Amino acid sequence: MIRMETILITGAGTGLGKALALTYSKKGFSILLSGRNEHPLKTVEQEIEQLGGHAAAVVCDITNSHSIAAMLNALQEKNITIDRLINNAGVGYFGELESLSEADINTILDTNVKGTILLTRALLPLFKKQQSGRILNIISTAGLRGKVNESVYVASKFAVRGFSESLQKELEHTPIDVTAVYMGGMDTPFWENSDHVKDKSRFKTPETVAEKILSEDDGRPEIFVDK
Ligand SMILES: NC(=O)c1ccc[n+]([C@@H]2O[C@H](COP(=O)([O-])OP(=O)(O)OC[C@H]3O[C@@H](n4cnc5c(N)ncnc54)[C@H](OP(=O)(O)O)[C@@H]3O)[C@@H](O)[C@H]2O)c1
């Protein structure tokens, strides 16, 4: 019997993470749904299981290395291996730079940059031991060019771009791949509590973007841009 590949997706209770979870599940992957709030993760878990797929909710705050270690230990105790990681969790606060509080700045950088780095650092020894692994870093077109009233968010996504490109070089002679994914706006809860985007309904749906990511995934590109 062929073992199902397991993907750990961060921020999988909402938006693109949820869409990726459902899309990869339909393709036959087992999904570990990660995020800070258990309720939305459990709802996605039920949705996937009702469709005949396999999923499990695992609560984790990626900004906290203890929370990451606790999640990975709990999975190890259940003999659950991880074949792929999708670093999708991210936050954004927008407006003129001086309107952002230090707390806002910390949250953006801690989640988008430090969280991505900490979780990747925690999983790399497992991937190296099993001599396989695949990492998708969900960035944004904000990782490709500067934008008005998005300075800190853009800075965080440029950082993840640099992190991804450097890891690609660092892992060049290993069986571990890293893909940097750059997409434009999506109609997700990301824009709730913000008037930075006037009409998010003009954006692509996360389901459309998730399908495109999956369709590119087999080619294991270093970069995937979906504007
Ligand atoms: N929406 C867009 O227009 C757009 C465009 C390009 C790129 N992106 C990127 O796409 C990714 C997904 O965003 P989205 O649009 O789907 O927004 P979203 O629905 O707000 O999803 C973000 C997810 O991240 C999780 N999260 C936040 N902080 C976390 C933490 N400390 N630890 C673990 N999980 C955390 C949230 O769950 P909890 O709150 O439960 O933890 C939430 O499920 C982000 O990286 C975003 O930057 C979005």
Ligand as a Chemical Component Dictionary entry (heavy atoms), coordinates in Angstrom:
data_LIG
# 
_chem_comp.id                   LIG 
_chem_comp.type                 NON-POLYMER 
_chem_comp.pdbx_formal_charge   0 
_chem_comp.three_letter_code    LIG 
# 
loop_
_chem_comp_atom.comp_id 
_chem_comp_atom.atom_id 
_chem_comp_atom.alt_atom_id 
_chem_comp_atom.type_symbol 
_chem_comp_atom.charge 
_chem_comp_atom.model_Cartn_x 
_chem_comp_atom.model_Cartn_y 
_chem_comp_atom.model_Cartn_z 
_chem_comp_atom.pdbx_ordinal 
LIG N1  N1  N 0  -5.287 37.871 1.090  1  
LIG C1  C1  C 0  -4.420 38.403 0.227  2  
LIG O1  O1  O 0  -4.773 39.326 -0.541 3  
LIG C2  C2  C 0  -3.031 37.866 0.145  4  
LIG C3  C3  C 0  -2.282 38.152 -1.008 5  
LIG C4  C4  C 0  -0.983 37.643 -1.124 6  
LIG C5  C5  C 0  -0.457 36.865 -0.100 7  
LIG N2  N2  N 1  -1.212 36.614 1.019  8  
LIG C6  C6  C 0  -0.611 35.773 2.051  9  
LIG O2  O2  O 0  -1.346 34.563 2.112  10 
LIG C7  C7  C 0  -1.195 33.985 3.404  11 
LIG C8  C8  C 0  -2.553 33.554 3.929  12 
LIG O3  O3  O 0  -3.332 34.711 4.138  13 
LIG P1  P1  P 0  -4.911 34.752 3.909  14 
LIG O4  O4  O 0  -5.181 35.774 2.875  15 
LIG O5  O5  O -1 -5.454 33.402 3.735  16 
LIG O6  O6  O 0  -5.377 35.415 5.307  17 
LIG P2  P2  P 0  -6.114 34.811 6.580  18 
LIG O7  O7  O 0  -7.391 34.161 6.189  19 
LIG O8  O8  O 0  -6.154 35.934 7.563  20 
LIG O9  O9  O 0  -5.138 33.657 7.084  21 
LIG C9  C9  C 0  -4.023 33.853 7.906  22 
LIG C10 C10 C 0  -3.914 32.653 8.812  23 
LIG O10 O10 O 0  -2.712 32.760 9.587  24 
LIG C11 C11 C 0  -2.974 32.245 10.863 25 
LIG N3  N3  N 0  -2.028 32.834 11.810 26 
LIG C12 C12 C 0  -1.869 34.150 12.107 27 
LIG N4  N4  N 0  -0.933 34.297 13.055 28 
LIG C13 C13 C 0  -0.485 33.050 13.360 29 
LIG C14 C14 C 0  0.469  32.549 14.274 30 
LIG N5  N5  N 0  1.163  33.361 15.086 31 
LIG N6  N6  N 0  0.677  31.204 14.334 32 
LIG C15 C15 C 0  -0.023 30.373 13.528 33 
LIG N7  N7  N 0  -0.939 30.789 12.641 34 
LIG C16 C16 C 0  -1.172 32.120 12.571 35 
LIG C17 C17 C 0  -4.416 32.629 11.170 36 
LIG O11 O11 O 0  -5.032 31.708 12.050 37 
LIG P3  P3  P 0  -5.109 31.956 13.628 38 
LIG O12 O12 O 0  -5.487 33.397 13.812 39 
LIG O13 O13 O 0  -6.134 30.988 14.115 40 
LIG O14 O14 O 0  -3.751 31.626 14.138 41 
LIG C18 C18 C 0  -5.072 32.526 9.790  42 
LIG O15 O15 O 0  -5.689 31.269 9.598  43 
LIG C19 C19 C 0  -0.485 35.034 4.256  44 
LIG O16 O16 O 0  0.874  34.711 4.345  45 
LIG C20 C20 C 0  -0.664 36.322 3.459  46 
LIG O17 O17 O 0  0.384  37.241 3.714  47 
LIG C21 C21 C 0  -2.477 37.081 1.160  48 
# 
loop_
_chem_comp_bond.comp_id 
_chem_comp_bond.atom_id_1 
_chem_comp_bond.atom_id_2 
_chem_comp_bond.value_order 
_chem_comp_bond.pdbx_ordinal 
LIG N1  C1  SING 1  
LIG C1  O1  DOUB 2  
LIG C1  C2  SING 3  
LIG C2  C3  SING 4  
LIG C2  C21 DOUB 5  
LIG C3  C4  DOUB 6  
LIG C4  C5  SING 7  
LIG C5  N2  DOUB 8  
LIG N2  C6  SING 9  
LIG N2  C21 SING 10 
LIG C6  O2  SING 11 
LIG C6  C20 SING 12 
LIG O2  C7  SING 13 
LIG C7  C8  SING 14 
LIG C7  C19 SING 15 
LIG C8  O3  SING 16 
LIG O3  P1  SING 17 
LIG P1  O4  DOUB 18 
LIG P1  O5  SING 19 
LIG P1  O6  SING 20 
LIG O6  P2  SING 21 
LIG P2  O7  DOUB 22 
LIG P2  O8  SING 23 
LIG P2  O9  SING 24 
LIG O9  C9  SING 25 
LIG C9  C10 SING 26 
LIG C10 O10 SING 27 
LIG C10 C18 SING 28 
LIG O10 C11 SING 29 
LIG C11 N3  SING 30 
LIG C11 C17 SING 31 
LIG N3  C12 SING 32 
LIG N3  C16 SING 33 
LIG C12 N4  DOUB 34 
LIG N4  C13 SING 35 
LIG C13 C14 SING 36 
LIG C13 C16 DOUB 37 
LIG C14 N5  SING 38 
LIG C14 N6  DOUB 39 
LIG N6  C15 SING 40 
LIG C15 N7  DOUB 41 
LIG N7  C16 SING 42 
LIG C17 O11 SING 43 
LIG C17 C18 SING 44 
LIG O11 P3  SING 45 
LIG P3  O12 DOUB 46 
LIG P3  O13 SING 47 
LIG P3  O14 SING 48 
LIG C18 O15 SING 49 
LIG C19 O16 SING 50 
LIG C19 C20 SING 51 
LIG C20 O17 SING 52 
# 
